[in-house]
Amino acid sequence: MEMRNPAVLSATFSRPEMSTERLPFTIRRVETEDSLKKAVAIRHAAYARHVPEFARTLALPEACDYEEDTVVLLAESKLDGTALGTARIRTNVHHPLHIEESVVLPQWLQGRALGEVERLGVGEGRIGRMVKVALVKAFFDYFEKTGIEYAVIAGRAPVDRQYEQLMFTDVFGEKEMVPLAHAGNMPHRVMAFEIATGEQRWTEANHPMLKFFRHTHHPDIDVGVAPRRGMAATPAAVRALILDQQAQLAAA
């Protein structure tokens, strides 16, 4: 991922501190089987370029694509509807993260509202780089709006360096790699990002993506967030639900 502001088709100012930019593609959550098939196709193609053996397991939708804790994002060209990129978001509101099938997260992440980003894949070339940056903004937006406290990711080399640029930090030892069952047992670096302090840390670091992520409105990115089951979308409310779920599991 190249950490630079992607080009846009047009820009207008809705208020002095917030610009509005249009993108040549949209990012929406998958709501239909046809959209899911498009997301799976671009996911499979992206992984096939780098890890062809593992990509063979991604040719069809996975069971977790349909689970209540899962949101699949799809980027589509405005010109012809071509699938340009995808990412899957999974939270621990009702189920443990996929990462937790392989590792025990440290105490500072236990009982927290966590969101995992996985199966991130985009097309090749400049448009692929643009889409990847926009997908990153989309999942940060989703986490903030749903009360997630920490984003957790697993990146294989050299992808892990892209998350390091975004100011994710190592969950275990520095640059430590661990094999993950849901990723074909390939070694990955597990990293986390505290959502509440993200803007402050990006501002203090004069991060090159701060304007794109925090000070620009992109109406073409719509994660369609609506709190489920009447739950208030705050970290405290989400954490309370997670702790309740964990207590029920422990008592079972």
N, C-alpha and C positions, 0 to 999 in steps of 0.2 A: 504494500500500500504506500503510495507516495503521499506524504503529508503536505499536500498543498490544496488550496481552494479550487475545486473543479469549475470549469467554465460553465456559464449559464446562458440561456437564450435571451433573457431580458431581466431588468431589475428596476423596481420602483420602490419608493419609500412610503411606508404606511404611517410611520411616526419617526421622529428624529433618531431614536436610538435603535430602531429595528427596521432593517431593510427586508423587502420581500423579493425573493428570487424564484424564477420558474426554471424547472429542469426539463430536459428532453425525454424524461421518462417518469413514470409514477412508481411509488412503492406503497403497496397495500397488503393487508393480511389476507391470506388465502381463505376463501369462504366456500368454494365449490370444488368438486372433484376435478373438473377440467383445469382449474387454476393450480390445483395440487399437482396434477400431471406435468404441467409446464414447469413448476418449481422443481420437481424431481428430475426432469430432463436436464435442466441447467445445472443442478446439483451434481448429477452423474457425470456430465461432460466436464465440469470444472475439476472434479476429483480425478477423472481419468487422465488428465494431462500430467498429474504429479504422482498419484499413487494408484496406478491402473488395477493392481490386484484387489485392493480394497474397494475401488470404485465398482467392481462387479457386484458387490453386495448392496449397492445403492441404486440399482436400476429400477426398483419399484418403491412405492411408498413404504415407510416403516410404520410399525404399529403405533409408535409414540406420536406420529404425525396427527393422529386422530384423538389424542388424549386431552383432557380438560385443562391440563397445565401447560399445553403447548400452543404456540402461535407460529405459523409459518409465514414469513414475509416473501413477497414476490415483486421484483422490479420488472416493469414491462415498458417497451418503447412506445411513446405516443404516436410515432409514425405508423407502425404496422402491428403493434401488439406483441412483438417478439419478446420472449423471456430473456432478460439481461442479467439477472442475479437473484439470489435467494439467501435467506438465513432462517434458522429455526431458533426460537426462544422457548426455553422451558424453565418454569419456576418450581420452587419446592413447597408451594402452598398445600398440595395434596399428595405429592410423591417426592422422594429424594431425587436429587439431581443425578443425571447419568454418571457424572464424575464420581459420585459416591458409591457406585458399584465397584470401583477399583481402589479408592483411597478413603481414609477417614480424615475429614476436614478438621483443622485445628479448632481449639476451643473458641477463639474469637469469631469464628464463623458459625458456631453451633447456635441454634435457636434464632438465627437471623433470617430475614426475608431475602432469599437468594434468587438470582436469575442467571441461567446458563445460556450462552450463545454457542450454537454448534451448526454444523453443516453449512457454513458460509461458503458460497461459491458464486463466481461472476464470470462473464464472458471475457475474451481476450482483448487486448489493446486499450486505447485511451478511454473508450466508453466503459470498459470493465473497471478501470481505476476510479472513474467518476461514480459508478454505481456502488463500489465497495465503500467509499467514504460516506455516501448517502445512506447505505444500509447500517453503517456504524451509528450515524446520527439517529436513525430510526429505532435501533434497539436501546440507545440511551434514553430517547424520548419515552419509549414504552416503560422502561424501568422506573423512570422518574414519576410517571403518571400513575403507576400501579403500586407505589410504595415499596419497591424493591430497595434494599439497603446496600447490597453488594452485587455487582456483576462478576460472575466467575466464568473464566474461559480456559480452554486447554489448546495450546498452540504447538504444533510440531515445528522443528527448525526448517526453514528460516522464518516461518510465519510468526513465531513467537516475538520476533523483533518488532513487528508491526504493532503488537499490543504494548510492548515496552515503550514505543513512541507515544502511545496514547496515555501513558502513565499508569498502566496496570503494574502491579507489583507481585513478586513471587509469593505463593502461599506456603511453599516448603522451602528448601534450601535455595540459595542463589543459583538461578538457571538450572535447577534440578529437573531432570526428565523422569517421568514415570510412565509405564505402559498402561494404556486405558482399554478396558474390555470393549466399550462401545465404539472404539476407533481402531478395531482390528489389532489390538495390543501393541500398536505403534507407540513409541515413547513421545510423550507430550510434556510441555511445561505448563503447570497449573498456576494461573494468575488471577488476581482479584482487583476490583476497582470500587472504592466507596463512592456511591452515587451522590450523597449529600454534599460532599466536599469537592466534587469534581470541578465545578466551575471556578471555585476559589483557587484550586491547585493549577488549573490551566491558565488562569489569569496571572498568578504569581510567576509562572514559568514562561509567560508570553507565548503560549502555545500557538503554532501556526494555524490550527483548526478552530481556535476559539470563536472567531467571527462566524464561521460556517455553522458550528455546532450550537452556539448560544445566542448570537446576536443577529441571526437571519431567519426569517420565517419562510419555510418551504411548503407551500400548500400542496405540492405534489407528493409529499411524504405524509401519509395518514395511517397511523397504526391502529386507528379505530378502537381506542380504549374505552371500555365501559366496565366499571367494577362489578364483579359477579356476586350474586346472592346477597345484594344489599350491603356488601362490605365497603367501608370507607377506604379509599385508596391512600392510606397513610402508612408509614413504616411501622408505627406502634400497632395499628389494627392488623396488618399483615403478620407481624411477628407474633401477636397474640393467637392468631389462628394457627400458625405453624407450631407454636408451643403446645397448643391444645391437641393438634394432630399427633405430635410426638408423644404426648402423655397417653393418648389412646392406644398408640402402637405399643408402648412400653407395658401397658396394662393388659394387652391382649394375650 
